[in-house]
Amino acid sequence: VDFHVSLVGRKDLAGEIYRQLRQAMLDGRLQPCERLPPTRELAERLNVARSTVAVAYDRLMGEGFVTSRVGAGTFVGEHVSRATVPPMPAASALRPRPIWDDVPIRFVRSLATWQAEFDFRPGVPDASLFPFEAWRRLVALGWRASAPGLATYGDPAGHDGLRDAIAHHIGLSRGVQASAEDVTVTSGTQQALDVVARVFVAPGERVAVEDPGYPPPRRLFASLGARVAPVPVDAEGLVVEALPPDTRLVYVSPSHQFPLGMSMSLSRRLALLAWARRHDAAIVEDDYDSEFRFGARPIEPLRALDESGRVIYVGSFSKTMLPVLRLGFVVTPPSLTEAVRAAKYLTDWHTASPTQAALARFIDQGGFARHIRRMRTVYQARHRLIVDTLTHDFARHLEVVPSHVGLHVCALAPGLDGDQLAAVVDRASAAGVNVAPLSRFAVDDQRAGLPIGYGAIATDRIADGLARLRRCFDG
Ligand SMILES: Cc1ncc(COP(=O)(O)O)c(C=O)c1O
């Protein structure tokens, strides 16, 4: 290890090295039997005489902290234990701003390792069907010494080839006309929303979100100082008349409302665009999973209907590829593009270049389109199975919200209140079935329901999982 010793001044250098190594052993940074750097190496690193380091080591040895084996080096003693560690300093008086109390970070962290026998969580793809071999080859291509640009920072806008590929992809699959110049690559949707809000919304300004809706953006906007207004959603999507008139930015998921699952009706989409024009507001369109569309005609994205340059279109590779890639993008009107890239630069400069390059190749070579086609068939079968089962076996309790897109379908429970449904969810959890209640995504909305995801559960497990869930409704 490159153990860090900080030497200030030139007085008692051997004593200082001795004290710092001893402290590191006592507080566990250096573990029993760990090898210390050779005296010559540490001396060179610290720019001191080798004999200075040797004096420190001799003293540690004399006190039994280290042992030395000829030809092997100097090692932390076997019995130097953490028992002698001094207590941590008293709790610090430093406190985060209150807004951070509202972010359920423990819960979010637990999701990373959450496992259930039957996992119906919404919003995750099926990783077991990812084309690992092809992807590994493409990633390996970018990790050669001869690969360009490995030692320099990349362009905050993103990899040129990837921006081209994204513009082409959304043109074909979504009818969104954009060039690479309009696209900025981000670390997922979440960062796209972050840079857009930084650029467009001043602290104290109003941002409207759907209720129920996807919680991370709501919390993100609040953390940036926006006043966040939850706006109701009905069967046609966001209720435009309920938007507060001073709203600066509206965040919506029109293709597949999260979590209810319906598409925003055309008249509602047009009303929202007209509203934004009248109120001089921006719309952020989150098109997170509409590549998976089953049969029904695709709805026209707001961005494609927009004639006044008010729609900011955001896409993600978390569902089409994998969420761990942390890759997404934002298509901005030209008036915002430079500032969005400046915000991206100040946030993290750019998203990992080799991963972007690999994805560009994957799209260009046709692997991405093939993977989407394959997964569409898989997800369509799961969607149909779940909708059929809910319609037949859960008719007494659940009403399916019609939808033909994405990785989850939502069912409302009109006969149950939130507490009753929470009890069902708890019983399901105890029986090995993971489902999230709608209330987890709501602010004021009181509807009881279950968004049921089918990315994390294999097709042949769905029937058993739903049968078990069905029994949990009977108490
Ligand atoms: C509504 C919505 N938007 C976007 C995403 C993806 O976010 P990201 O691209 O940051 O992974 C999700 C994931 O669950 C989502 O539910």
The ligand as a MOL file (V3000), in Angstrom:
LIG
                    3D

  0  0  0     0  0            999 V3000
M  V30 BEGIN CTAB
M  V30 COUNTS 16 16 0 0 0
M  V30 BEGIN ATOM
M  V30 1 C -39.9670 7.5110 -14.5700 0
M  V30 2 C -38.5630 7.0830 -14.6790 0
M  V30 3 N -37.7090 7.8330 -15.3580 0
M  V30 4 C -36.4170 7.4810 -15.4880 0
M  V30 5 C -35.9380 6.3310 -14.9420 0
M  V30 6 C -34.5070 5.9710 -15.1670 0
M  V30 7 O -33.6490 6.7980 -14.5050 0
M  V30 8 P -32.0860 6.7120 -14.7820 0
M  V30 9 O -31.8820 6.9450 -16.2430 0
M  V30 10 O -31.5230 7.8210 -13.9410 0
M  V30 11 O -31.6320 5.3640 -14.3760 0
M  V30 12 C -36.7830 5.5200 -14.2100 0
M  V30 13 C -36.2760 4.2950 -13.5550 0
M  V30 14 O -36.9230 3.6070 -12.8330 0
M  V30 15 C -38.1200 5.9030 -14.0840 0
M  V30 16 O -38.9850 5.1180 -13.4180 0
M  V30 END ATOM
M  V30 BEGIN BOND
M  V30 1 1 1 2
M  V30 2 1 2 3
M  V30 3 2 2 15
M  V30 4 2 3 4
M  V30 5 1 4 5
M  V30 6 1 5 6
M  V30 7 2 5 12
M  V30 8 1 6 7
M  V30 9 1 7 8
M  V30 10 2 8 9
M  V30 11 1 8 10
M  V30 12 1 8 11
M  V30 13 1 12 13
M  V30 14 1 12 15
M  V30 15 2 13 14
M  V30 16 1 15 16
M  V30 END BOND
M  V30 END CTAB
M  END
